[in-house]
Amino acid sequence: MRENITKFIESQLLGGKHVVNGDTDLLISGLIDSMGVMRLVGFIEEKLQHTVPAEDVTLEHFATVDTICSYLESR
């Protein structure tokens, strides 16, 4: 899961211009904007088969790849 999310972020959201690791700040740094988060949620729901309710799309859950994976594993 972690590898799929990382690859999606790097290739689809960052256009291959940045490399991210588990603790790279995605939102506060401005690497990903709100539209990027929505694309990421769509990817997670479609490809990884995890439902993400709108109320769960928060800075706390989507700040880094690590927090995304922790959130998904806890569901």
ChimeraX attribute file (.defattr): number of C-alpha atoms within 10 A of each C-alpha:
attribute: neighborCount
match mode: 1-to-1
recipient: residues
	/A:1	14
	/A:2	14
	/A:3	11
	/A:4	13
	/A:5	17
	/A:6	18
	/A:7	16
	/A:8	18
	/A:9	25
	/A:10	17
	/A:11	13
	/A:12	13
	/A:13	19
	/A:14	16
	/A:15	10
	/A:16	12
	/A:17	8
	/A:18	11
	/A:19	12
	/A:20	16
	/A:21	13
	/A:22	14
	/A:23	11
	/A:24	14
	/A:25	17
	/A:26	19
	/A:27	16
	/A:28	11
	/A:29	10
	/A:30	9
	/A:31	15
	/A:32	18
	/A:33	14
	/A:34	10
	/A:35	10
	/A:36	17
	/A:37	19
	/A:38	14
	/A:39	16
	/A:40	19
	/A:41	20
	/A:42	16
	/A:43	17
	/A:44	20
	/A:45	14
	/A:46	11
	/A:47	12
	/A:48	14
	/A:49	10
	/A:50	15
	/A:51	14
	/A:52	15
	/A:53	9
	/A:54	9
	/A:55	6
	/A:56	12
	/A:57	14
	/A:58	10
	/A:59	13
	/A:60	11
	/A:61	16
	/A:62	21
	/A:63	19
	/A:64	21
	/A:65	23
	/A:66	18
	/A:67	16
	/A:68	20
	/A:69	16
	/A:70	14
	/A:71	15
	/A:72	16
	/A:73	10
	/A:74	6
	/A:75	8
